[in-house]
Amino acid sequence: MSQRQIGELAFATWERTPRFGRVPAGLLDGMATLTSPFNANLSTFLRMFALLGRGDIVAPARGSHHLAHHFQARVASHSGA
């Protein structure tokens, strides 16, 4: 599953409409360059998000647990059902 699909699944479980935004990777790279002289940790953090935002990193499915079941259990425990 992609990050977007995970988010959509989470919102669907709560019966909410998802609203996602995007920040261009180039903007994050620019912010990282501007912050690097002042805060190396923040700069590295921004570069990591820029890298992750360039594409989904999807691993093959493994195991018998499903994220949808986990989300449903969380909703049930939260609502007291």
C-alpha positions in Angstrom: 0.0 0.0 0.0 1.2 3.5 -0.7 1.2 6.2 2.0 -1.8 7.8 0.3 -3.7 4.5 0.3 -3.0 4.0 4.0 -4.3 7.5 4.8 -7.4 6.9 2.7 -8.0 3.6 4.5 -7.7 5.3 7.9 -10.1 8.1 6.9 -12.6 5.5 5.4 -12.5 3.6 8.7 -13.6 6.7 10.6 -16.1 7.5 7.8 -14.4 10.8 7.1 -13.5 12.5 3.8 -9.7 12.7 3.4 -8.0 15.9 2.5 -4.4 15.6 1.5 -2.0 18.2 0.3 1.4 18.0 -1.4 4.5 20.0 -0.8 6.9 19.9 -3.8 10.2 18.1 -3.1 12.1 21.0 -4.7 10.6 23.4 -2.1 11.7 21.1 0.7 15.2 20.9 -0.8 15.3 24.7 -1.0 14.2 25.0 2.7 16.9 22.4 3.6 19.6 24.4 1.9 18.5 27.6 3.6 18.4 26.0 7.1 21.6 24.1 6.8 23.9 26.8 8.1 21.7 27.3 11.2 20.3 23.8 12.0 21.9 20.8 10.4 19.4 18.4 12.0 16.4 20.3 10.5 18.1 20.5 7.2 18.7 16.7 7.1 15.1 16.1 8.2 13.7 18.3 5.4 15.9 16.5 2.8 14.6 13.2 4.1 11.0 14.3 3.5 11.9 15.6 0.1 13.4 12.2 -0.8 10.4 10.3 0.6 8.0 12.6 -1.3 9.5 11.8 -4.7 7.8 8.5 -4.8 6.1 5.8 -2.8 8.2 3.2 -1.1 6.0 0.1 -1.3 7.1 -3.2 0.2 5.6 -6.6 -0.6 2.7 -7.7 1.6 3.8 -10.2 4.3 2.1 -11.9 7.2 -1.6 -12.5 8.1 -2.5 -9.2 9.8 -4.2 -6.5 7.8 -4.1 -2.8 8.4 -7.8 -2.4 7.8 -8.6 -4.8 10.7 -6.2 -2.8 13.0 -8.0 0.5 12.1 -11.4 -1.1 12.7 -10.3 -2.4 16.1 -9.1 1.1 17.0 -12.4 2.6 16.0 -14.3 0.0 18.0 -12.2 0.5 21.1 -12.5 4.3 20.9 -16.3 4.2 20.5 -16.7 1.7 23.3 -18.4 -0.8 21.0 
